[in-house]
Amino acid sequence: MNELIFYSYPSCTSCRKTKHWLKAHNIDFSEKHLFRETPSYTELQKILQLTTDGMDEILATRSQTYKDLNLNIDDLPLSDVIKLIIEEPKLLRRPIITDGKKLVVGYNPQSLTKLAKKKEIHKSVS
């Protein structure tokens, strides 16, 4: 996967900032509405493989949805957590941007710049 996938939610401020940043820097991306086009089980596994902090990096632990679960995610098998995210995508931090090799979670201009440079290098090599 060399295409940049941008999982977002339109009313999310960080998502709007990230989308604006990507457009301002002429970065091509494919946008997916996080709640209508929730990442599949396989996509979530791939996303998790790209994290440095595992589940903690992609879970919105301060969200009301997470708090309402009233359970310790660390006690669940990974497969159950992934299924839970698919059922309740509001558990994911937003936005999630990936090219299949790198991952950026949340609005992070510094990480987006690194990802953009990597994409430019890849374009010039191909």
Secondary structure, 3 states (H helix, E strand, C coil): CCCCEEEECCCCHHHHHHHHHHHHCCCCCEEEECCCCCCCHHHHHHHHHHCCCCHHHHECCCCHHHHHHCCCHHHCCHHHHHHHHHHCHHHECCCEEECCCCEEECCCHHHHHHHHHHHHHHHHHC
